[in-house]
Structure formats: structure tokens, C-alpha cells
Amino acid sequence: MGIYVITGATSGIGAKTASILKEQGHEVVNIDLKGGDINANLASKEGRAAAIDELHKRYPDGIDAMICNAGVSAANGSIPLIISLNYFGATEMAIGVRDLLEKRGGNCVVISSNTIAQGAARMDVVGMLNNQADEDRILDLVKDYDPATAHAFYAATKYALARWARRMSADWGARGVRVNAVAPGNVRTAMTDQLTDEMLVAVRALPVPTNYGGDPLMDPTEIANAIAFLSSPEARGINGVVLFVDGGTDALLHSEKVY
């Protein structure tokens, strides 16, 4: 059985993924702000470094998967937190344990969002994240933006994260480590419980075809099953993919797009 590390597995999609993997007999390590097997603030450089160091101490012979799930929604309103946790909290954790993944021929799954295909992302921010990745400089540039614009920054972090996975996949794959991204649709989690009335209207305006006539939000288990599969040895041939797990919302909006 494998050793699977998941960030943000105390609740929501992460918790469901952890439950599925445990039922399969794997050892699961939850890294979260609180309630985790390793408690760390992944929105900070110090927190990430401590978590990475602890993983190296516990698993010197390697791990099988790094699932970067921790994140905050636009409803949080803190643009610096959105950027630090959603993007750097994922990429820096993945980079920090790549050597452990190489030891066991493991893989990395990052959690993006189907908002990346909806044109809402600040592409200038995406460019800074992917091409400069200077966290301190980027945070200084965005700190005074109106929190009401947080959705554009949220989408930017998720777009940049999906692009990061695509960019890393060939190099990491050649070293025996697969990298993929999962792009969930609107899911019922603690995050969506924080949505404002205005945001809920937007959610309902983007129907989930598989839920037509019913709940406008998907169940976290639907996303977790896809993550568990993508991080398993059975998905050995899948690398560099952004897998939309949104009940067909992206296909509805972009029916002519085939890649």
C-alpha cells in the first residue's frame, strides 16, 4: 500500500479523498492549518518549510503521492491569502517533496478549478505567478486591490496552477513523477457555504448537466473519486492532464473545444 500526502484534508474534498484512500488501505497524511497529522500554515514560507522538513523526517524512503488540495475561495476576500495558499502553498509543497516522490515513482495532483476556462482570471497575475514566482513582490503588488475583485485573483491562481502542472509534467515525468491537475466544478464544501448571495446566483447560472433539475452543487465524493484514481498506479499513463470534474459544465460552455 502507498503513502499519500494530502494538504487541506480536514474537511471538504480533501477529507473525502483521504477517506477513500484509507478505505483502499493506504497510509494518508493530512497537512492542514489545524486538525491535521501535520499542522502547518501553508500560506507562509515558514509553514511550508516546516511541513516539508517533517515529511522528510517521517518518510526518508519516499512517498507515493502529493495531493495539493488546500486552498481558499474568493469568498474569503483576502487576495494575498488567496495567492499565497492557492498557488504557492501548492507549488512549493510539490517542489519540496519531489525528491520523495522520485524515490517511489510517485505522482503529484494539484487542485485547480473549472473557472480557469471561464475568462475571469487576471492574466497579468497568472503571468507573474508562472514566470516570476516572486511571492513577496506579487503580494506587495496586489495588497491594495479591492476584496470585491477577489474572484479574478482566485481564478488566476487556479489558472496558473493548471499551467504549472502542464509545464512541469514533461520534466518531472522523465524523472519518474507524474503531475496532473483536477479542475472541479461547483462543489458543496465549507468553502461554498461562505458564498455570498451574489456568488450563489453566479453558481446557479452555471448548471451542472449531470445534476440537471437538482442540486446546483456537486458532491465532494465525485471529485474525490477522480483525485484518488488520478493519484493511483492505475493512472500511470496520465501525465500533464487538466481533468475537468464538473459534471459537464465546461463541455456545455465550450462544446467545440476538444483540448
N, C-alpha and C positions, 0 to 999 in steps of 0.2 A: 504494500500500500504506500501511497505517496504522502509527502509533506506539502501542504497547501497553505500559503500565507495570504490572508485577505485583509485589506485595510477597510475600516468602517463596517465591520461585520456585527456590530452590536444590535443593529436594527435594519429594517428595510430589505433591500435586495441583497446586501451583504450577509445578513443573518440567514436569509433563505438559502443562499448559496452555501454557506457554512453548514447548514443543516443537511442539505443534500449530500455534500461531500463526506460528512461524518457518517451518514447512513450507508455510504459506499465503503466505509471502513478506513478512510484517510485520516491522518492527523491534520487538524486545522488550527492555525494560529491567527487569532484576531488581533489586529493592531488598531486601536481606537483611542479617542481622547479620554474616554472613561469606559469602564466595563469590559475592557479587553484583556487578552492574555498578556499583551504588552501595551501599556498605556503610554501614549505619546501624542504630542501636538504636532501633527504633520503639516500644519500651516506655517511652522517655524523651521529654520535650518537646524536649530539645536535639537528639536524633537525628532526630525528625520534622522539626523546623525546618530542619536541615541538608539532609535529603533533598529537602524541598520547594524549598529555595533552589537546590539543584543541578539539579533538573528545570527550573526557570525559566531557569537559565543555559543549559542544553543545548537546550531546546525553547521558545524565546520565541514561536514561531508556533503553539504548541499541541500537544496530544496527542489521540489518538483514544479511548483508554480507560484508566481507572484501575481495576485489579482488586485489591481489598484482600483478600488471601489469608492473610497472615502471622498466626499465632496459636499458642497452646499449649493442650494438653489438660488436663483435670482431673488426669491422672496426674502432671503437673508438681508439683502440690501447693502452689505459691506463689500464693495468692489475689491479692495485689497485682499480681503479674506477669500473671496471667490477665486482670485488669481493665484494666491499662494497655495491654497489647498487643492483646488481642482486641477491645476496644471503642474505646479512644482511638487506638490505633495504626491503626485502620481509618477512623474518622470524621474524625479530624484530618488524615489524609493526603488523604482525599477532599475535604474542605473547602478544604484548602490548594492544591489544583490545579484547583479548579472553574473558575477563570478560563482555565486552559489548555484545559480540556475545552470551554468555551464557544466558544473560537476556532475549533475544528474540528467543532463539533456532535457532540462525543463522548459517552461514557457512563461510568457507574460501576457496577461489580459488586462487592458485598460478600459474603463467605462466612459464612453463618450455620450452622445445624445442625438436623437434624430433631428434636433434643432439645427444641426450643422448643415442640413440640406434646405433650410427654410429662408436663407438670406438675411438672417437677423444679426449675424456675427460682425463685430468690428474687425475688419480685415487688417487694419493697421496694427491692432493689438495682436492678432494672430501672427503677423509677420515678426513682430518684436519677440513674441514667445518662442517661435520656431527658429528664428535666425540670430537673435542676440542672447536670449535666455538670461538676461541680467536682471535677476529678481528685484534687487534693491532699486535699480534705475526705473524699472517698469512700475513698481509700486509708487515711486515718487511722482511719476507722470500721471497716474490715474487717481491719486488720493483725493483730489478736489472735485471729481465728477459727481454729478447729481445721482444719488442712490436710485432714483426713479429710472435711470438708464441701465440698471444692473443686468437686465436680461441680455443686452447686447454684449456685455462683457462675459456673462455666463456662457453664451453661445460661442464666443471667441475662444474661451478656454477649452471647450469641448471640441471645437473645430481643430484647434492646434494640437490637441491630444490625439485625435484621429490621424492627423497628418504626421505627427511624431511616430506613431506606430507604423505607418506606411514607410516612413523614411528609414526607420531602424531595422525593419524586417529582413532586408537582404543581408546586411552586415551581421546582425545577430543570428539569423538563420544559418549563415555559413559557419558560425561558431557553435551550432547545435541548439540554439534557443529560438523558439518561435515567438513572434509578437503579433497580437491581434487586438482589435478594438470591438466592443459591443456598443451599439447605439440604440438604447432603449427609447420607446415612445413614452407617452404619458402613463405613469405608474402610480399606484396607490401606495404611498410611503409616508413617513413622518415629514418628509420634505413637502409633499403635495398638501399635507394638512396645513401648511403655513401659507398657501397661496391666497392672495387677495381675491376679492370678488371679480375685479377686472381680469386677473390672471385666469380665474376659473372660466370666465366667458371665452377667453382665448383657447383654453383647453378643449372646451366643448365644440369650438369651431373647427377643430382638427379631429374628426372622427376616427376611431379605430375600427376598420372594416370588420375584423373578426368579432367585435363587440357590438355590432350594429343593433340599434334599438335597445341597448342595455347600458351597462356601466361605461362612462367615458374614459375610465382609467383601467389599465391592465393590472392584473395581479402580479405581485413581485415574483411569485414562483415561476411565471412564464419567462421572465428574464433570467432568473437564477438557473433554470434548467439549461439555457443556452450557454451561460458562462461556464457551468460545470462541464458541459460537453467540450466547449472550445479549449478548456484548460486540461483536457484529458488526453491520454496517449491515442485514443481513437481518432482525434483530430490532427494526427501527425502531419497530414498533407496540407493543412490550412495555415498559411503564414501571410501576414501583411493584409489581412482582410478587415474591412469595417462592416461588421454584421449588423444590419438593422433588425432589431427585435421589437417591432412596433405594431404588430397585427396588420400590417399592410398600409399604414398611413403614408409612408414615403412613396410607395408604389402608386397610391392614389393621387398624390400630389405631382409625381414625376413619372407618369406611366410610360413615357418614351425613353427614359434613361435606363440603360442596361448595365451600366458600370458606375 
